[in-house]
């Protein structure tokens, strides 16, 4: 799992089963998961296990963690705890989360491209890429593992991420060296300065996104573009601890972040936005990114005053809306086109079969006029 434990578990509907839409996987119970933690040397003296969990994962308070400990779900250094206990730096904590029901999600479609190694799919909105939070079996990775179990060529695994509610082209690869090569290119493009990143991506890798933004804000005519270079940094978040937002240098996270490969203080981010078409309910834009900051398109569009239509997380200005989480849906964003020079010398040019347009507004309750 790629993130800490979530607060709750989806339970059965007291009013009976909810019909599952066509093309979706029904709700299903998984086998549970073990979350592992190890507090570092900065742990305050006298901290208990429940207090540590409550401070580290703000979505569950101390009373919730005391209940989990009493249920025998928490282990410290391999020993099951039945009551709260003091915690020391370096102790090994394991929370054995019981099986929970995962909600219905869109099913995984067949590949748009597969050469026996690279495997590109058109990910539907609503399907998580990797196990995280409340999702384990209902993720692209787990579905690929089940679909390709026993495949002599191996299991294709995602090379990069798309947000759960971002649709479009997702690149996977079977061979570890292929995944390493693709990941290295993404790291290189992010580690370079904006002008260097643009040159690198333009030469061998170009990703184009389409999005619907709130209408009437952009001071552009159809076909015109603007460059967005708003820095992106970490800001305090009451439930997650930290969250990526637009940065102005005033917060510590604007200057550095754990595990960042960029030079200290480098929070540069660069996007080129092109207005494609105006509508009464939304404006349709195309975005090319020359850096790979988390939630970059959502943050950049919000930062210039034109948030993605229906985005529950980022307000105009690029800061987070209190109470919202990155996994909340409602926005319209698509990884529409991929141009990639392969190590063998071939060039891969792919587009999502159905480009994002105003039809998405009609499906979500709006109407183009």
The 8 nearest C-alpha neighbors of each residue, nearest first, counted from 0:
[[1, 131, 130, 2, 135, 132, 129, 34],
 [0, 2, 131, 130, 3, 129, 132, 4],
 [3, 1, 131, 0, 132, 4, 130, 5],
 [2, 4, 132, 5, 56, 34, 1, 131],
 [3, 5, 132, 6, 2, 34, 56, 133],
 [6, 4, 132, 7, 133, 3, 58, 59],
 [5, 7, 59, 58, 4, 8, 56, 132],
 [8, 6, 5, 9, 133, 59, 4, 58],
 [7, 9, 99, 10, 100, 6, 133, 5],
 [8, 10, 100, 101, 7, 99, 11, 102],
 [9, 11, 8, 100, 12, 99, 13, 101],
 [12, 10, 13, 9, 15, 16, 100, 14],
 [11, 13, 14, 15, 16, 10, 17, 9],
 [14, 12, 15, 11, 16, 10, 17, 9],
 [13, 15, 12, 16, 17, 11, 18, 10],
 [14, 16, 12, 13, 17, 11, 18, 10],
 [17, 15, 12, 18, 14, 11, 13, 19],
 [16, 18, 19, 15, 12, 14, 26, 25],
 [19, 17, 16, 20, 25, 21, 15, 103],
 [18, 20, 25, 17, 21, 23, 103, 24],
 [21, 19, 23, 22, 18, 24, 105, 25],
 [20, 22, 23, 19, 24, 105, 18, 106],
 [21, 23, 106, 105, 20, 24, 19, 104],
 [24, 22, 105, 106, 104, 21, 20, 25],
 [23, 25, 103, 104, 106, 105, 26, 22],
 [26, 24, 103, 19, 27, 23, 102, 104],
 [27, 25, 103, 102, 101, 100, 24, 28],
 [28, 26, 100, 101, 25, 29, 102, 103],
 [27, 29, 100, 99, 101, 98, 30, 26],
 [28, 30, 98, 31, 99, 136, 100, 27],
 [31, 29, 98, 32, 28, 97, 99, 136],
 [98, 30, 32, 97, 96, 29, 99, 33],
 [33, 31, 96, 95, 34, 30, 97, 98],
 [32, 34, 95, 94, 96, 93, 35, 31],
 [35, 33, 94, 93, 32, 95, 36, 4],
 [34, 36, 93, 92, 33, 94, 37, 91],
 [37, 35, 92, 91, 93, 38, 34, 90],
 [36, 38, 91, 89, 90, 92, 39, 35],
 [39, 37, 88, 89, 42, 36, 90, 40],
 [38, 40, 88, 41, 89, 42, 37, 87],
 [39, 41, 88, 42, 38, 89, 43, 87],
 [42, 40, 39, 43, 88, 38, 44, 87],
 [41, 43, 40, 88, 39, 38, 44, 87],
 [44, 42, 46, 41, 45, 40, 87, 88],
 [43, 45, 46, 42, 87, 86, 85, 47],
 [44, 46, 85, 47, 43, 86, 87, 42],
 [47, 45, 44, 86, 43, 85, 50, 51],
 [46, 48, 85, 86, 50, 84, 49, 51],
 [47, 49, 51, 50, 86, 84, 83, 85],
 [50, 48, 52, 64, 51, 47, 61, 65],
 [51, 49, 53, 47, 48, 52, 61, 54],
 [50, 52, 48, 54, 49, 53, 55, 47],
 [51, 53, 55, 49, 50, 54, 56, 48],
 [54, 52, 60, 50, 61, 56, 51, 55],
 [55, 53, 51, 52, 56, 57, 50, 60],
 [54, 56, 52, 53, 51, 57, 240, 239],
 [57, 55, 53, 58, 54, 52, 59, 239],
 [56, 58, 238, 59, 53, 54, 55, 239],
 [57, 59, 238, 6, 56, 60, 5, 239],
 [60, 58, 6, 57, 53, 63, 56, 61],
 [61, 59, 53, 63, 62, 57, 58, 64],
 [60, 62, 53, 64, 63, 49, 50, 65],
 [63, 61, 65, 64, 60, 66, 49, 59],
 [64, 62, 66, 61, 65, 60, 59, 67],
 [63, 65, 67, 61, 66, 49, 62, 68],
 [66, 64, 62, 68, 67, 63, 49, 69],
 [67, 65, 69, 63, 64, 68, 70, 62],
 [68, 66, 64, 70, 69, 65, 72, 63],
 [67, 69, 65, 71, 73, 70, 66, 81],
 [70, 68, 81, 66, 71, 67, 82, 65],
 [69, 71, 67, 68, 72, 66, 81, 73],
 [72, 70, 68, 69, 81, 73, 80, 79],
 [71, 73, 95, 67, 70, 68, 94, 96],
 [74, 72, 94, 68, 93, 71, 80, 79],
 [75, 73, 79, 93, 78, 80, 77, 92],
 [74, 76, 92, 78, 77, 91, 79, 93],
 [77, 75, 91, 78, 90, 92, 74, 93],
 [76, 78, 75, 74, 79, 91, 93, 92],
 [79, 77, 74, 75, 76, 80, 73, 92],
 [78, 80, 74, 73, 71, 75, 81, 77],
 [81, 79, 74, 82, 73, 68, 71, 78],
 [80, 82, 69, 71, 68, 79, 70, 83],
 [83, 81, 80, 69, 68, 84, 65, 71],
 [82, 84, 48, 49, 47, 65, 68, 81],
 [85, 83, 47, 48, 82, 86, 80, 49],
 [86, 84, 47, 46, 48, 45, 87, 83],
 [85, 87, 47, 48, 46, 84, 90, 88],
 [88, 86, 90, 89, 85, 42, 38, 44],
 [87, 89, 39, 38, 40, 90, 42, 86],
 [88, 90, 38, 37, 39, 87, 91, 40],
 [89, 91, 88, 37, 87, 76, 92, 38],
 [92, 90, 76, 37, 75, 36, 89, 93],
 [91, 93, 75, 36, 35, 74, 37, 90],
 [94, 92, 35, 74, 34, 73, 95, 33],
 [93, 95, 73, 34, 33, 72, 96, 74],
 [96, 94, 33, 72, 32, 93, 97, 73],
 [95, 97, 32, 31, 94, 33, 72, 98],
 [98, 96, 31, 95, 99, 32, 30, 72],
 [31, 99, 97, 30, 29, 28, 96, 100],
 [100, 98, 28, 8, 29, 97, 101, 31],
 [99, 101, 28, 27, 9, 102, 26, 10],
 [102, 100, 26, 27, 28, 134, 99, 103],
 [101, 103, 26, 100, 104, 27, 25, 9],
 [102, 104, 26, 25, 24, 23, 101, 19],
 [105, 103, 23, 24, 126, 125, 106, 102],
 [106, 104, 23, 126, 24, 22, 125, 123],
 [107, 105, 23, 24, 22, 108, 104, 126],
 [106, 108, 105, 109, 139, 142, 122, 123],
 [109, 107, 106, 110, 120, 121, 122, 123],
 [108, 110, 120, 107, 111, 121, 119, 112],
 [111, 109, 120, 112, 119, 118, 113, 108],
 [110, 112, 120, 119, 109, 121, 113, 118],
 [113, 111, 119, 110, 118, 114, 120, 117],
 [112, 114, 118, 115, 117, 110, 119, 116],
 [115, 113, 116, 117, 112, 118, 119, 172],
 [114, 116, 113, 117, 152, 118, 173, 172],
 [117, 115, 173, 172, 114, 174, 118, 113],
 [118, 116, 172, 113, 114, 171, 115, 173],
 [117, 119, 113, 171, 112, 172, 170, 116],
 [120, 118, 170, 112, 110, 169, 111, 171],
 [119, 121, 110, 111, 169, 168, 122, 109],
 [120, 122, 167, 168, 351, 169, 123, 111],
 [123, 121, 167, 166, 120, 168, 169, 124],
 [124, 122, 166, 126, 125, 121, 105, 167],
 [123, 125, 164, 166, 165, 126, 163, 122],
 [124, 126, 164, 163, 104, 123, 127, 105],
 [125, 127, 163, 104, 124, 105, 123, 138],
 [128, 126, 163, 138, 129, 139, 125, 162],
 [127, 129, 139, 138, 140, 160, 126, 161],
 [130, 128, 138, 140, 127, 131, 139, 1],
 [131, 129, 135, 0, 134, 138, 1, 128],
 [132, 130, 0, 1, 2, 134, 133, 129],
 [131, 133, 5, 134, 4, 2, 3, 130],
 [134, 132, 131, 5, 135, 101, 8, 4],
 [135, 133, 130, 131, 132, 137, 101, 136],
 [134, 136, 130, 137, 138, 131, 133, 29],
 [135, 137, 141, 138, 134, 29, 142, 130],
 [138, 136, 135, 134, 104, 141, 101, 142],
 [139, 137, 127, 128, 141, 140, 129, 136],
 [138, 140, 128, 142, 141, 143, 129, 127],
 [141, 139, 143, 138, 142, 129, 144, 156],
 [140, 142, 144, 136, 143, 138, 139, 145],
 [141, 143, 139, 145, 144, 140, 146, 138],
 [144, 142, 146, 140, 145, 141, 147, 139],
 [145, 143, 141, 142, 147, 146, 148, 154],
 [144, 146, 142, 148, 143, 147, 141, 140],
 [145, 147, 143, 144, 148, 142, 154, 141],
 [148, 146, 150, 144, 154, 145, 143, 149],
 [149, 147, 145, 150, 144, 146, 154, 153],
 [148, 150, 151, 147, 153, 154, 152, 146],
 [149, 151, 147, 153, 152, 148, 154, 146],
 [152, 150, 153, 149, 154, 148, 147, 115],
 [151, 153, 150, 115, 154, 173, 116, 174],
 [154, 152, 150, 151, 173, 155, 147, 149],
 [153, 155, 173, 147, 144, 156, 143, 150],
 [156, 154, 173, 172, 171, 118, 153, 143],
 [155, 157, 171, 172, 173, 154, 140, 158],
 [158, 156, 171, 159, 170, 172, 140, 155],
 [157, 159, 171, 178, 170, 156, 182, 172],
 [160, 158, 157, 170, 161, 169, 182, 171],
 [161, 159, 128, 162, 158, 157, 169, 129],
 [160, 162, 165, 163, 128, 159, 169, 166],
 [161, 163, 165, 164, 160, 127, 326, 128],
 [162, 164, 127, 125, 126, 165, 124, 161],
 [163, 165, 124, 125, 162, 328, 166, 126],
 [166, 164, 162, 332, 124, 333, 163, 161],
 [167, 165, 124, 333, 123, 122, 334, 164],
 [168, 166, 334, 121, 122, 333, 335, 351],
 [167, 169, 121, 334, 120, 122, 351, 335],
 [168, 170, 120, 119, 122, 121, 167, 171],
 [171, 169, 119, 158, 157, 118, 168, 120],
 [172, 170, 157, 156, 118, 158, 155, 117],
 [173, 171, 117, 155, 116, 156, 118, 178],
 [174, 172, 155, 116, 154, 153, 156, 117],
 [173, 175, 177, 176, 172, 116, 178, 153],
 [176, 174, 178, 177, 179, 173, 172, 180],
 [177, 175, 179, 174, 178, 180, 181, 173],
 [178, 176, 180, 174, 179, 175, 181, 172],
 [177, 179, 175, 181, 176, 180, 158, 172],
 [178, 180, 176, 182, 177, 181, 183, 175],
 [181, 179, 177, 183, 178, 182, 176, 184],
 [180, 182, 178, 184, 183, 179, 177, 185],
 [183, 181, 179, 185, 184, 180, 178, 186],
 [184, 182, 186, 180, 185, 181, 179, 187],
 [185, 183, 187, 181, 182, 186, 188, 180],
 [184, 186, 182, 188, 183, 187, 189, 181],
 [187, 185, 183, 189, 184, 188, 190, 182],
 [186, 188, 184, 190, 189, 185, 183, 191],
 [187, 189, 196, 185, 186, 191, 190, 184],
 [188, 190, 290, 186, 291, 187, 191, 185],
 [191, 189, 261, 187, 188, 186, 260, 192],
 [192, 190, 196, 188, 195, 189, 187, 193],
 [191, 193, 195, 194, 196, 190, 267, 189],
 [192, 194, 196, 195, 269, 197, 191, 289],
 [195, 193, 197, 196, 192, 198, 191, 289],
 [196, 194, 198, 192, 197, 193, 191, 199],
 [197, 195, 188, 199, 193, 191, 198, 289],
 [196, 198, 289, 194, 200, 195, 199, 201],
 [197, 199, 195, 201, 196, 200, 202, 194],
 [200, 198, 196, 202, 201, 197, 195, 203],
 [201, 199, 204, 197, 202, 205, 203, 198],
 [200, 202, 198, 199, 205, 203, 197, 204],
 [203, 201, 199, 200, 198, 204, 205, 340],
 [202, 204, 340, 200, 339, 201, 199, 205],
 [205, 203, 339, 200, 338, 201, 202, 340],
 [204, 206, 338, 200, 201, 337, 339, 207],
 [207, 205, 337, 336, 287, 338, 208, 204],
 [208, 206, 287, 336, 335, 286, 334, 337],
 [207, 209, 334, 335, 286, 333, 285, 287],
 [210, 208, 285, 333, 284, 332, 335, 286],
 [211, 209, 332, 284, 331, 283, 333, 212],
 [210, 212, 283, 282, 308, 331, 307, 281],
 [213, 211, 307, 308, 282, 306, 281, 305],
 [212, 214, 308, 281, 305, 306, 307, 282],
 [215, 213, 281, 282, 216, 212, 280, 279],
 [214, 216, 217, 213, 282, 277, 218, 281],
 [215, 217, 214, 305, 218, 304, 213, 219],
 [218, 216, 219, 215, 305, 214, 304, 274],
 [219, 217, 216, 220, 215, 223, 225, 274],
 [220, 218, 217, 223, 221, 274, 224, 222],
 [219, 221, 223, 222, 274, 218, 217, 276],
 [222, 220, 274, 275, 276, 223, 219, 277],
 [221, 223, 274, 275, 220, 273, 224, 276],
 [222, 224, 220, 221, 273, 219, 274, 225],
 [225, 223, 273, 272, 274, 222, 271, 226],
 [224, 226, 272, 271, 227, 273, 223, 219],
 [225, 227, 271, 270, 272, 228, 224, 269],
 [228, 226, 270, 269, 229, 271, 225, 299],
 [229, 227, 269, 268, 230, 226, 270, 267],
 [228, 230, 227, 268, 231, 245, 299, 267],
 [231, 229, 267, 246, 266, 268, 245, 228],
 [232, 230, 245, 246, 266, 244, 268, 243],
 [233, 231, 253, 246, 252, 243, 244, 266],
 [234, 232, 252, 243, 242, 241, 253, 244],
 [233, 235, 241, 242, 252, 243, 236, 244],
 [234, 236, 241, 240, 242, 237, 233, 239],
 [235, 237, 240, 241, 239, 238, 242, 234],
 [238, 236, 240, 239, 235, 57, 241, 322],
 [239, 237, 57, 58, 236, 240, 56, 322],
 [240, 238, 236, 241, 237, 57, 56, 242],
 [239, 241, 236, 235, 237, 238, 242, 57],
 [242, 240, 235, 236, 234, 239, 233, 243],
 [241, 243, 233, 234, 236, 244, 235, 239],
 [242, 244, 233, 232, 234, 231, 293, 241],
 [245, 243, 318, 231, 232, 317, 233, 246],
 [244, 246, 231, 317, 318, 230, 298, 232],
 [247, 245, 231, 232, 230, 253, 248, 244],
 [246, 248, 249, 253, 230, 245, 250, 229],
 [249, 247, 253, 250, 246, 254, 251, 252],
 [248, 250, 247, 253, 251, 246, 252, 254],
 [249, 251, 253, 252, 248, 234, 254, 247],
 [252, 250, 253, 254, 255, 249, 248, 233],
 [253, 251, 233, 232, 254, 255, 250, 234],
 [254, 252, 232, 248, 251, 250, 246, 233],
 [253, 255, 264, 252, 251, 248, 265, 263],
 [254, 256, 252, 264, 263, 253, 251, 257],
 [255, 257, 259, 252, 258, 254, 233, 232],
 [258, 256, 259, 255, 260, 252, 233, 263],
 [257, 259, 260, 256, 261, 255, 263, 262],
 [260, 258, 261, 257, 256, 255, 262, 263],
 [259, 261, 258, 190, 262, 186, 189, 263],
 [262, 260, 190, 259, 265, 263, 189, 191],
 [261, 263, 265, 264, 260, 190, 259, 266],
 [264, 262, 265, 255, 261, 254, 259, 266],
 [263, 265, 254, 255, 266, 262, 253, 261],
 [266, 264, 262, 263, 267, 261, 254, 255],
 [267, 265, 230, 231, 232, 264, 268, 253],
 [266, 268, 230, 265, 231, 269, 193, 228],
 [269, 267, 230, 228, 290, 229, 266, 231],
 [268, 270, 228, 289, 227, 290, 193, 288],
 [269, 271, 288, 227, 287, 226, 289, 272],
 [270, 272, 226, 287, 286, 225, 227, 288],
 [271, 273, 286, 225, 224, 285, 270, 226],
 [274, 272, 224, 285, 284, 223, 275, 222],
 [273, 275, 284, 221, 222, 276, 223, 283],
 [276, 274, 221, 284, 283, 222, 273, 285],
 [277, 275, 283, 221, 274, 282, 278, 284],
 [276, 278, 282, 283, 281, 279, 214, 275],
 [279, 277, 281, 282, 280, 367, 276, 214],
 [278, 280, 281, 368, 367, 214, 277, 282],
 [281, 279, 278, 367, 214, 365, 366, 360],
 [282, 280, 214, 213, 278, 212, 279, 211],
 [281, 283, 277, 214, 212, 278, 211, 276],
 [282, 284, 211, 276, 275, 210, 277, 274],
 [285, 283, 274, 275, 210, 273, 209, 211],
 [284, 286, 209, 273, 208, 272, 210, 274],
 [287, 285, 272, 208, 271, 207, 209, 273],
 [286, 288, 207, 271, 270, 206, 208, 272],
 [287, 289, 270, 290, 269, 271, 286, 206],
 [288, 290, 197, 196, 269, 270, 200, 193],
 [291, 289, 189, 268, 288, 269, 292, 188],
 [290, 292, 189, 293, 289, 295, 288, 268],
 [291, 293, 295, 290, 294, 268, 231, 189],
 [294, 292, 295, 291, 243, 231, 296, 298],
 [295, 293, 297, 296, 298, 292, 243, 162],
 [296, 294, 292, 298, 293, 297, 299, 291],
 [297, 295, 299, 298, 294, 300, 286, 270],
 [296, 298, 294, 300, 295, 299, 301, 307],
 [299, 297, 317, 301, 295, 296, 300, 302],
 [300, 298, 302, 296, 301, 297, 295, 303],
 [299, 301, 306, 305, 302, 297, 303, 298],
 [302, 300, 306, 315, 317, 304, 305, 298],
 [301, 303, 316, 317, 299, 304, 300, 315],
 [304, 302, 301, 300, 305, 316, 299, 315],
 [303, 305, 315, 301, 302, 316, 306, 300],
 [304, 306, 301, 300, 213, 303, 212, 216],
 [307, 305, 301, 300, 212, 213, 315, 308],
 [306, 308, 212, 310, 211, 330, 309, 213],
 [307, 309, 212, 213, 330, 211, 310, 306],
 [308, 310, 330, 329, 311, 307, 331, 328],
 [309, 311, 330, 307, 308, 312, 329, 313],
 [312, 310, 309, 323, 313, 327, 329, 328],
 [313, 311, 323, 320, 319, 310, 324, 325],
 [314, 312, 319, 318, 317, 320, 301, 311],
 [313, 315, 317, 318, 301, 320, 316, 319],
 [316, 314, 304, 301, 317, 302, 306, 305],
 [315, 317, 302, 301, 318, 304, 314, 303],
 [316, 318, 302, 301, 245, 298, 315, 313],
 [319, 317, 244, 313, 314, 316, 245, 320],
 [320, 318, 313, 312, 314, 321, 244, 317],
 [319, 321, 312, 313, 323, 314, 322, 318],
 [322, 320, 323, 319, 312, 236, 237, 324],
 [321, 323, 320, 324, 238, 237, 312, 319],
 [322, 324, 312, 321, 320, 311, 327, 325],
 [323, 325, 326, 327, 312, 322, 311, 238],
 [326, 324, 327, 312, 323, 328, 162, 294],
 [327, 325, 324, 328, 163, 162, 164, 323],
 [328, 326, 324, 325, 311, 323, 329, 312],
 [329, 327, 164, 330, 326, 311, 310, 125],
 [328, 330, 309, 310, 331, 311, 327, 164],
 [329, 331, 309, 310, 308, 328, 307, 332],
 [332, 330, 210, 211, 308, 307, 329, 333],
 [333, 331, 210, 165, 209, 166, 330, 211],
 [332, 334, 166, 167, 209, 335, 208, 165],
 [335, 333, 167, 208, 168, 336, 166, 207],
 [334, 336, 208, 351, 333, 350, 167, 207],
 [335, 337, 350, 207, 349, 206, 334, 351],
 [338, 336, 206, 349, 348, 205, 339, 350],
 [339, 337, 348, 205, 204, 347, 206, 349],
 [338, 340, 204, 347, 203, 346, 341, 337],
 [339, 341, 346, 203, 345, 347, 204, 344],
 [340, 342, 343, 345, 344, 346, 339, 347],
 [343, 341, 344, 340, 345, 180, 177, 346],
 [342, 344, 341, 345, 340, 346, 347, 177],
 [343, 345, 342, 341, 340, 346, 347, 339],
 [346, 344, 341, 343, 340, 347, 342, 339],
 [345, 347, 340, 339, 341, 348, 344, 338],
 [346, 348, 339, 338, 340, 349, 345, 341],
 [349, 347, 338, 337, 346, 339, 350, 336],
 [350, 348, 337, 336, 347, 338, 351, 168],
 [351, 349, 336, 335, 352, 337, 348, 168],
 [350, 352, 335, 353, 167, 354, 121, 168],
 [353, 351, 350, 354, 121, 111, 335, 167],
 [354, 352, 351, 355, 350, 335, 356, 167],
 [355, 353, 351, 356, 335, 352, 209, 333],
 [356, 354, 209, 353, 333, 359, 210, 357],
 [357, 355, 358, 359, 354, 283, 211, 360],
 [356, 358, 359, 360, 367, 361, 355, 283],
 [357, 359, 361, 360, 356, 362, 355, 367],
 [360, 358, 362, 357, 361, 356, 363, 355],
 [361, 359, 365, 363, 357, 358, 362, 366],
 [360, 362, 365, 366, 358, 364, 363, 359],
 [361, 363, 359, 360, 364, 358, 365, 366],
 [364, 362, 360, 361, 365, 359, 329, 358],
 [363, 365, 361, 362, 360, 366, 359, 280],
 [366, 364, 361, 360, 363, 280, 367, 362],
 [365, 367, 361, 360, 368, 280, 364, 279],
 [366, 368, 279, 280, 278, 357, 365, 361],
 [367, 279, 366, 278, 280, 365, 357, 277]]
